[in-house]
Amino acid sequence: MISVINTILSLFAVIFLGTFARKRGLITPQLLGPLNKLVFYVAIPSLLFREISKAPFHQYFDSHLVEGLLLPPVFVFFASVGLGRFLGVKGSRLGTFVQASIHGNLGYMGLAVAYYALGQEGFTRAGLLASFLILVQNFLSILGLQLCSGGRGRIWDLAYFLKNLLLNPIILACLGGIFASAWAIKLPALVSNVLNILSGMALPVALLLIGASLSFTSSWKDMPVAIVSSFFKLMLVPALGVFIYSWLRLDGSYVLPSIILLASPTATVTYVMARELNGEPAMATTTISISTLLSGLTYFGWLVYYH
């Protein structure tokens, strides 16, 4: 248990350091955008490609793990639509509530927890699984905003849809790593060295950016819905994963990478999608911040449960 506490405290110490750096002007709003792009498009894909490409694919891939990973967000998608309507959440707010309940921050938070809590082997398995979950998350998020927000325009833009699903750099890095792993392609020393250098900055900078992006400036009217959405994302989604894996007779450290991904807080990209697909950006921002802070407690609980 001490190791779990140390891991969670270390991660959130870096996150809060990012918040402090923003308040002191070390990470300015003008710097946040370029840094996010650097981490999302370069550093994290480099880390994932490096780890997956050198791992034996057939040893790490398990279709049952994928089943238990993808079913929970589908169930919660329908549950959040039903509960949101029951609670009187309508229109753009309902679309944002639905996507925030299922769309986790895999690239920055989920993979960071997997790396520092489970080590290289657990991180590699989490990276493989993340590529599948990213596809499902994006599809359900766009579908939820389309059905609930009632907007038009970019919702029906096929190019935008495909960009979110198929041109995600994390997915491309995972697919490239899988190809290299399956065909036992040995990377040249120069390429390996470059990947090692770029990978080193991925997760620390990602955690700093999470902290620098935390915001509670939105209206208090968003808090109740944001708290319910955070409960769905941090508790219900991973709990369903635990149930499915128990039913499949999979347990212990073998399924923990999947649970860590399922338990990740609401993704920062939900703000962007809410803004572009007629959602409620302010409510998305509140949910992102609340779920990120609460994830320290829930991650501790899930890690102790499987410890």
C-alpha positions as CSV (number, residue, x, y, z in Angstrom):
1,M,0.0,0.0,0.0
2,I,2.9,2.4,0.7
3,S,4.1,2.0,-2.8
4,V,0.6,2.9,-4.1
5,I,0.5,6.0,-1.9
6,N,3.9,7.1,-3.0
7,T,3.0,6.6,-6.7
8,I,-0.2,8.7,-6.5
9,L,1.4,11.4,-4.3
10,S,4.3,11.7,-6.7
11,L,2.0,12.0,-9.8
12,F,-0.2,14.6,-8.2
13,A,2.8,16.5,-6.8
14,V,3.9,17.1,-10.4
15,I,0.3,18.0,-11.4
16,F,0.1,20.6,-8.7
17,L,3.5,21.8,-9.7
18,G,2.0,22.5,-13.1
19,T,-0.8,24.5,-11.4
20,F,1.8,26.5,-9.4
21,A,3.9,27.1,-12.5
22,R,0.9,28.6,-14.3
23,K,0.0,30.9,-11.4
24,R,3.6,32.1,-11.2
25,G,3.7,32.7,-15.0
26,L,6.2,30.0,-15.8
27,I,3.6,28.2,-18.0
28,T,1.6,31.0,-19.7
29,P,-1.7,30.5,-21.6
30,Q,0.3,31.2,-24.8
31,L,2.7,28.4,-24.0
32,L,0.0,25.8,-23.1
33,G,-1.1,25.2,-26.7
34,P,2.3,24.6,-28.3
35,L,3.4,22.4,-25.4
36,N,0.2,20.4,-25.6
37,K,0.8,19.8,-29.3
38,L,4.5,18.9,-28.7
39,V,3.5,16.3,-26.1
40,F,0.4,14.9,-28.0
41,Y,1.9,14.8,-31.5
42,V,5.5,14.0,-30.7
43,A,6.5,12.9,-27.2
44,I,3.8,10.5,-26.2
45,P,3.6,8.8,-29.7
46,S,7.4,8.4,-29.5
47,L,7.2,6.7,-26.1
48,L,4.4,4.4,-27.2
49,F,6.0,3.4,-30.4
50,R,9.3,2.7,-28.6
51,E,7.8,0.5,-26.0
52,I,5.3,-1.4,-28.2
53,S,7.7,-2.0,-31.1
54,K,10.2,-3.9,-28.9
55,A,7.6,-6.0,-27.1
56,P,6.4,-9.4,-28.5
57,F,2.9,-8.6,-29.8
58,H,1.3,-12.0,-29.3
59,Q,2.5,-12.1,-25.7
60,Y,0.8,-8.8,-24.8
61,F,-2.4,-8.9,-26.9
62,D,-5.5,-10.7,-25.5
63,S,-8.9,-10.4,-27.1
64,H,-10.6,-10.9,-23.7
65,L,-8.8,-7.8,-22.3
66,V,-10.1,-5.8,-25.3
67,E,-13.7,-7.0,-24.6
68,G,-13.6,-6.0,-21.0
69,L,-12.1,-2.7,-22.0
70,L,-14.6,-1.7,-24.7
71,L,-17.9,-2.8,-23.2
72,P,-18.0,-0.5,-20.1
73,P,-18.0,2.8,-22.0
74,V,-20.8,1.5,-24.3
75,F,-22.9,0.6,-21.3
76,V,-22.3,3.9,-19.6
77,F,-23.0,5.8,-22.8
78,F,-26.6,4.6,-22.7
79,A,-26.8,4.9,-18.9
80,S,-25.7,8.6,-19.1
81,V,-28.2,9.4,-21.8
82,G,-31.0,7.9,-19.8
83,L,-30.0,9.5,-16.4
84,G,-29.2,12.8,-18.0
85,R,-32.7,13.0,-19.5
86,F,-34.2,11.8,-16.2
87,L,-32.4,14.6,-14.3
88,G,-33.6,17.2,-16.9
89,V,-30.3,17.8,-18.6
90,K,-31.1,18.8,-22.1
91,G,-29.6,19.8,-25.4
92,S,-25.9,20.8,-25.5
93,R,-25.6,20.2,-21.8
94,L,-26.8,16.6,-22.2
95,G,-24.3,16.0,-25.1
96,T,-21.4,17.3,-23.0
97,F,-22.6,15.3,-20.0
98,V,-22.6,12.1,-22.0
99,Q,-19.2,12.5,-23.6
100,A,-17.6,13.6,-20.3
101,S,-18.9,10.4,-18.6
102,I,-17.1,8.1,-21.0
103,H,-14.2,10.0,-22.6
104,G,-11.1,9.4,-20.5
105,N,-7.7,11.2,-20.5
106,L,-5.7,8.2,-21.7
107,G,-2.7,9.9,-23.3
108,Y,-1.8,12.1,-20.4
109,M,-3.2,10.5,-17.2
110,G,-4.0,6.9,-17.9
111,L,-0.7,6.0,-19.5
112,A,1.2,8.0,-16.9
113,V,-0.4,6.1,-14.0
114,A,0.2,2.8,-15.9
115,Y,3.9,3.7,-16.4
116,Y,4.7,4.8,-12.9
117,A,2.5,2.3,-11.1
118,L,3.1,-0.8,-13.2
119,G,6.4,-0.3,-14.9
120,Q,7.5,-1.0,-18.4
121,E,5.5,-4.3,-19.0
122,G,2.2,-2.8,-17.6
123,F,2.7,0.4,-19.7
124,T,3.3,-1.6,-22.9
125,R,0.1,-3.6,-22.4
126,A,-1.8,-0.3,-21.5
127,G,-0.4,1.3,-24.7
128,L,-1.7,-1.5,-26.9
129,L,-5.1,-1.4,-25.2
130,A,-5.3,2.4,-25.4
131,S,-5.4,2.4,-29.2
132,F,-8.7,0.4,-29.1
133,L,-10.3,2.5,-26.4
134,I,-9.4,5.8,-28.1
135,L,-11.4,4.7,-31.1
136,V,-14.4,3.8,-29.1
137,Q,-14.3,6.9,-26.9
138,N,-14.1,9.2,-29.9
139,F,-16.9,7.4,-31.7
140,L,-19.2,7.5,-28.7
141,S,-18.4,11.1,-27.9
142,I,-19.2,12.3,-31.4
143,L,-22.3,10.2,-31.5
144,G,-23.5,11.6,-28.1
145,L,-22.9,15.2,-29.1
146,Q,-24.7,14.5,-32.4
147,L,-27.7,12.8,-30.9
148,C,-28.1,15.0,-27.8
149,S,-26.9,18.5,-28.7
150,G,-28.9,18.8,-31.9
151,G,-26.3,20.8,-33.7
152,R,-25.4,20.6,-37.4
153,G,-22.4,21.7,-39.4
154,R,-19.2,19.9,-38.4
155,I,-21.2,17.1,-36.8
156,W,-21.9,15.8,-40.2
157,D,-18.4,16.5,-41.6
158,L,-17.0,13.1,-42.5
159,A,-13.4,14.5,-42.7
160,Y,-13.7,15.7,-39.1
161,F,-15.1,12.4,-37.9
162,L,-12.3,10.4,-39.6
163,K,-9.7,12.8,-38.3
164,N,-10.7,12.2,-34.7
165,L,-11.0,8.4,-35.2
166,L,-8.2,7.5,-37.5
167,L,-5.6,10.3,-37.5
168,N,-5.0,10.3,-33.7
169,P,-1.2,10.3,-33.3
170,I,-1.5,7.9,-30.3
171,I,-3.4,5.4,-32.4
172,L,-1.0,5.8,-35.3
173,A,2.0,5.3,-32.9
174,C,0.4,2.2,-31.5
175,L,-0.4,0.7,-34.9
176,G,3.2,1.4,-36.0
177,G,4.5,-0.2,-32.9
178,I,2.3,-3.2,-33.4
179,F,3.5,-3.6,-37.0
180,A,7.1,-3.4,-36.0
181,S,6.5,-5.8,-33.1
182,A,4.6,-8.4,-35.2
183,W,7.3,-8.4,-37.9
184,A,10.2,-8.2,-35.4
185,I,11.6,-5.1,-37.1
186,K,14.7,-3.9,-35.3
187,L,15.0,-0.2,-35.2
188,P,18.3,1.4,-36.2
189,A,20.4,2.7,-33.3
190,L,20.0,6.3,-34.4
191,V,16.2,6.0,-34.5
192,S,16.2,4.3,-31.1
193,N,18.3,7.1,-29.6
194,V,16.0,9.8,-30.9
195,L,12.9,8.0,-29.6
196,N,14.6,7.6,-26.2
197,I,15.3,11.3,-26.0
198,L,11.8,12.3,-27.0
199,S,10.2,9.7,-24.8
200,G,11.9,11.1,-21.7
201,M,9.9,14.3,-21.7
202,A,6.5,12.8,-22.5
203,L,4.9,11.9,-19.2
204,P,6.5,14.5,-16.9
205,V,5.5,17.4,-19.2
206,A,2.1,15.8,-19.7
207,L,1.5,15.8,-16.0
208,L,2.7,19.5,-15.7
209,L,0.2,20.4,-18.5
210,I,-2.7,18.7,-16.7
211,G,-2.0,20.9,-13.6
212,A,-1.5,24.0,-15.7
213,S,-4.9,23.4,-17.4
214,L,-7.0,23.0,-14.2
215,S,-9.7,25.6,-14.0
216,F,-12.7,26.2,-11.8
217,T,-13.9,29.5,-13.3
218,S,-17.2,28.1,-14.6
219,S,-20.6,28.7,-13.1
220,W,-21.6,26.7,-10.0
221,K,-24.7,25.6,-11.9
222,D,-22.4,23.1,-13.7
223,M,-21.1,21.5,-10.5
224,P,-23.9,19.0,-9.8
225,V,-23.9,17.6,-13.3
226,A,-20.1,17.6,-13.4
227,I,-19.9,15.6,-10.2
228,V,-22.4,13.0,-11.5
229,S,-20.4,12.8,-14.7
230,S,-17.2,12.4,-12.8
231,F,-18.7,9.6,-10.7
232,F,-19.7,7.8,-13.9
233,K,-16.2,8.2,-15.4
234,L,-14.1,7.4,-12.3
235,M,-16.2,4.8,-10.6
236,L,-18.9,3.2,-12.8
237,V,-16.9,2.7,-16.0
238,P,-14.0,0.9,-14.2
239,A,-16.4,-1.0,-11.9
240,L,-18.1,-2.4,-15.0
241,G,-14.7,-3.4,-16.2
242,V,-13.9,-5.2,-12.9
243,F,-17.3,-7.0,-13.2
244,I,-16.7,-8.1,-16.8
245,Y,-13.2,-9.3,-16.1
246,S,-14.4,-11.3,-13.1
247,W,-17.0,-12.9,-15.3
248,L,-14.3,-13.8,-17.8
249,R,-12.2,-15.1,-14.9
250,L,-9.5,-12.6,-15.5
251,D,-8.1,-11.0,-12.4
252,G,-5.1,-9.5,-10.6
253,S,-2.3,-7.6,-12.2
254,Y,-3.2,-9.0,-15.6
255,V,-6.2,-6.7,-16.0
256,L,-4.9,-3.7,-14.0
257,P,-3.6,-1.8,-17.1
258,S,-7.2,-2.0,-18.5
259,I,-8.7,-0.8,-15.2
260,I,-6.2,2.1,-15.1
261,L,-7.3,3.2,-18.6
262,L,-11.0,2.9,-17.7
263,A,-10.5,4.9,-14.5
264,S,-8.8,7.8,-16.2
265,P,-10.5,11.2,-15.6
266,T,-12.4,13.1,-18.3
267,A,-10.1,14.0,-21.2
268,T,-9.2,17.6,-21.9
269,V,-10.2,17.1,-25.6
270,T,-13.9,17.0,-24.4
271,Y,-13.6,20.8,-24.2
272,V,-12.5,21.0,-27.8
273,M,-15.2,18.6,-29.0
274,A,-17.9,20.4,-27.0
275,R,-16.8,23.7,-28.6
276,E,-16.8,22.4,-32.1
277,L,-19.8,20.1,-32.0
278,N,-22.4,22.4,-30.3
279,G,-21.8,21.1,-26.8
280,E,-21.3,23.1,-23.5
281,P,-17.5,24.0,-23.2
282,A,-17.8,25.6,-19.8
283,M,-19.4,22.5,-18.3
284,A,-16.7,20.4,-20.0
285,T,-14.0,22.5,-18.4
286,T,-15.6,22.1,-14.9
287,T,-15.9,18.3,-15.3
288,I,-12.3,17.9,-16.5
289,S,-11.0,19.7,-13.4
290,I,-13.2,18.0,-10.9
291,S,-12.6,14.5,-12.3
292,T,-8.9,15.1,-12.5
293,L,-8.7,16.1,-8.8
294,L,-11.0,13.3,-7.7
295,S,-9.0,10.7,-9.7
296,G,-6.2,10.8,-7.1
297,L,-8.6,9.2,-4.6
298,T,-10.2,6.8,-7.1
299,Y,-6.9,5.7,-8.6
300,F,-5.6,5.0,-5.1
301,G,-8.7,2.8,-4.5
302,W,-8.4,0.8,-7.7
303,L,-4.7,0.3,-7.3
304,V,-5.1,-0.9,-3.7
305,Y,-8.0,-3.2,-4.7
306,Y,-5.6,-5.0,-7.1
307,H,-2.5,-4.6,-5.0
